[in-house]
Amino acid sequence: SSGINAEYGEYEFCNDAKPTTRAICRESCLSMNKEGETGWDLAIIPTLQHNNEVCHMANARWPGVKSDDKFNLLWIGITDPDKVGHYHWVDKMWKVNYFNYTRETGEGKFGLVDKNDGHWTMKNSLTYLARGVCSRARTCYDISSRVKDGEVTFSNNNPDDIVEGTTATISCNENCELSGTSQLVCQGGHWFGPGGREAEEPPEDPLADIHPDRYIPTCSCPQEAEQEQQQEQKKKKEKKKKEKKKKKRGKRGVE
């Protein structure tokens, strides 16, 4: 395989590593999806480290700067649909927290990475030919810390390697009530409710980012809430008492 298995996931070249249009490159990425291995799309590059890994993967195969840019540039999954500098990944559940912007980035709808120096460039052309990179997230993150007053158990019993198809079962502490679904499934690097990605409704706004934690349930504990309120009231009363004592002392001092 020509790909690498980075910490985020796996990277492979699209279209048998031959230059092609973005649309054909993306089609070939999507065709890599199969049961138990979903999430393949044009490459998501979440950090500088991943950018370096993608460039290293390309240079290992085609070293050196080429005279024709189509052999230097690689399609990736960054988009700017309205050409206003509002960037999205093809998978809207990944936030764009890293962007390798340089003076050469330019404006355009579709992004490519230069394998030689790692900068990203934007193009509008539907016919421009370049090689491209696909990726998929191999694992989902451990959501235990996101569930307060409850417990998460994973079907693979290994929170350090939550692979595709792993289910997370959420149970709340005693006397606490679960709001949301009690079981989630890991697919393509994200947590989904029952039925997985297939049960998803298409978003009303195709450009809106999708919150990756939207299915994580919450546990509400009425007793705790009451106890917290009581403690707050207690603190307030004590504070008032102290203030009164201070005032009395102050008056005595004046006398």
C-alpha positions in Angstrom: 0.0 0.0 0.0 1.2 3.5 -0.8 -0.6 5.0 2.2 0.5 5.9 5.7 -1.3 5.2 9.0 -1.0 8.5 10.8 -2.4 9.0 14.3 -5.5 10.7 12.9 -6.1 7.8 10.5 -5.1 6.5 7.1 -4.0 8.3 4.0 -4.0 6.9 0.4 -3.6 8.4 -3.0 -6.7 8.7 -5.1 -7.2 7.4 -8.7 -4.2 5.0 -8.5 -2.0 8.0 -7.9 -2.6 9.4 -11.4 -3.4 13.1 -12.0 -7.1 13.7 -12.4 -9.9 16.3 -11.7 -11.0 16.9 -8.1 -14.4 15.3 -8.8 -12.9 12.1 -10.1 -10.3 12.1 -7.3 -13.1 12.5 -4.7 -15.2 9.8 -6.4 -12.3 7.3 -6.1 -11.9 8.2 -2.4 -15.6 7.6 -1.7 -15.4 4.3 -3.5 -12.9 3.0 -1.0 -15.7 2.9 1.7 -16.7 -0.5 2.7 -18.4 -2.2 5.7 -16.2 -1.8 8.7 -14.0 0.8 7.1 -16.0 3.9 6.4 -15.1 7.6 6.4 -13.0 7.6 3.3 -13.1 11.0 1.5 -10.7 13.6 0.2 -8.0 14.0 2.8 -8.5 15.9 6.0 -5.3 17.4 7.4 -6.1 18.4 11.0 -2.6 19.5 12.1 0.8 20.5 10.8 2.1 17.1 11.7 -0.4 15.5 9.4 0.5 18.0 6.7 4.1 16.9 7.0 3.2 13.3 6.9 1.2 13.7 3.6 4.1 15.6 2.0 6.5 13.0 3.2 4.3 10.2 1.7 4.2 12.1 -1.7 7.9 12.9 -1.7 8.9 9.3 -0.9 7.2 8.3 -4.1 8.0 11.4 -6.3 11.0 13.2 -4.9 11.9 16.7 -5.9 10.2 19.8 -7.4 8.6 19.1 -10.8 8.5 21.6 -13.7 4.7 21.0 -14.1 2.7 21.9 -11.0 0.2 19.1 -11.5 3.0 16.8 -10.3 3.7 19.0 -7.2 0.1 19.6 -6.1 -2.3 17.1 -4.5 -6.1 17.5 -4.0 -7.2 17.6 -0.4 -10.6 17.9 1.3 -10.5 21.7 2.1 -13.2 23.8 0.4 -14.2 27.4 0.3 -17.6 27.2 -1.5 -18.3 30.9 -1.5 -14.6 32.0 -2.0 -14.8 34.2 1.0 -12.1 32.6 3.1 -14.6 30.6 5.1 -13.0 27.1 4.9 -14.7 23.7 5.5 -13.5 20.2 5.3 -15.5 17.9 3.0 -16.6 16.1 6.3 -18.3 19.0 8.2 -17.8 17.3 11.5 -14.1 18.1 11.4 -13.4 21.7 12.3 -10.7 23.6 10.4 -8.3 24.4 13.3 -5.2 24.3 11.1 -4.8 25.9 7.6 -1.4 26.2 5.9 -1.9 29.7 4.4 0.8 31.5 2.4 0.9 34.3 -0.1 0.5 31.6 -2.8 -2.8 30.3 -1.4 -5.0 32.5 -3.5 -8.8 32.3 -3.7 -10.8 29.4 -5.0 -13.3 26.7 -4.0 -11.0 23.7 -4.0 -7.8 23.1 -2.0 -4.6 21.4 -2.9 -1.3 20.9 -0.9 2.1 21.5 -2.5 4.1 18.3 -1.6 7.4 20.3 -1.6 6.8 23.0 1.0 3.4 21.9 2.4 1.6 25.2 1.5 -2.1 25.0 0.5 -3.4 26.6 -2.6 -7.0 27.2 -3.7 -8.3 26.7 -7.3 -11.7 27.1 -9.0 -11.1 24.9 -12.0 -13.2 21.8 -12.4 -10.9 20.5 -15.1 -7.5 21.1 -13.4 -5.5 17.8 -13.2 -3.5 16.9 -10.2 -2.8 13.9 -8.0 -4.8 13.7 -4.8 -5.0 12.2 -1.3 -7.8 10.4 0.5 -8.1 9.8 4.2 -10.3 8.2 6.8 -10.2 8.4 10.6 -9.4 5.0 12.0 -10.7 5.5 15.5 -13.1 7.6 17.5 -12.2 9.5 20.7 -12.9 8.4 24.2 -16.1 10.2 25.3 -15.9 9.2 29.0 -14.9 12.7 30.1 -17.8 14.2 28.2 -20.5 12.3 30.2 -20.8 13.8 33.7 -22.5 11.8 36.4 -22.5 8.7 34.3 -20.3 5.9 33.0 -19.3 4.9 29.5 -18.5 1.3 28.6 -17.0 0.4 25.2 -17.9 -2.9 23.4 -14.2 -3.5 22.7 -13.2 -2.8 26.3 -10.3 -0.6 25.0 -10.8 3.2 25.2 -7.3 3.7 23.7 -8.3 2.0 20.4 -11.9 2.7 19.6 -12.1 1.3 16.1 -15.0 1.4 13.6 -18.1 -0.4 14.8 -17.3 -0.1 18.5 -20.4 0.8 20.5 -20.4 3.0 23.6 -23.1 2.4 26.2 -23.9 5.2 28.6 -25.4 4.7 32.0 -26.2 7.4 34.5 -25.3 7.3 38.2 -28.1 6.2 40.7 -31.1 8.6 40.8 -29.9 10.4 37.6 -31.8 10.6 34.4 -30.5 10.0 30.9 -31.4 12.5 28.3 -30.6 11.3 24.8 -29.6 7.9 23.5 -27.9 5.3 25.7 -25.9 3.8 22.9 -23.6 5.3 20.3 -21.7 3.7 17.5 -18.2 4.7 16.1 -18.2 5.3 12.3 -15.7 7.1 10.2 -14.1 8.7 13.3 -17.4 10.1 14.7 -20.0 9.0 17.2 -23.5 8.4 15.8 -26.8 7.5 17.4 -28.7 4.3 16.7 -28.6 3.4 13.0 -25.3 5.1 12.6 -24.4 7.4 9.7 -27.1 5.8 7.4 -29.8 7.1 9.7 -28.6 10.7 9.4 -30.9 13.3 7.9 -29.3 15.5 5.3 -28.5 18.9 6.9 -30.8 21.9 6.1 -27.8 24.1 5.4 -25.2 22.1 3.5 -22.5 24.6 4.5 -23.2 24.6 8.2 -20.6 22.8 10.4 -22.0 19.8 12.1 -21.3 19.5 15.8 -19.4 16.2 16.4 -20.7 15.7 19.9 -24.4 16.2 19.1 -25.4 12.6 20.0 -23.6 12.5 23.3 -26.3 12.2 26.0 -26.4 13.9 29.4 -27.2 12.7 32.9 -29.3 15.1 35.1 -29.3 14.4 38.8 -32.1 16.2 40.6 -30.7 15.5 44.1 -27.3 17.0 43.2 -29.0 20.1 41.8 -30.9 20.5 45.0 -27.8 19.9 47.1 -25.9 22.5 45.1 -28.7 25.0 45.6 -28.7 24.3 49.3 -25.0 24.8 49.6 -25.2 28.0 47.6 -27.8 29.3 50.0 -25.7 28.2 53.0 -22.7 30.1 51.6 -24.8 33.2 51.0 -26.2 33.1 54.6 -22.7 32.7 56.1 -21.4 35.6 53.9 -24.2 37.8 55.2 -23.4 36.9 58.8 -19.7 37.7 58.3 -20.7 41.1 56.7 -23.0 41.9 59.7 -20.2 41.1 62.2 -17.8 43.3 60.2 -20.3 46.2 60.2 -20.8 45.8 64.0 -17.0 45.8 64.6 -16.7 48.9 62.4 -19.4 50.7 64.4 -17.7 49.8 67.7 -14.4 51.2 66.4 -16.1 54.5 65.6 -17.7 54.7 69.1 
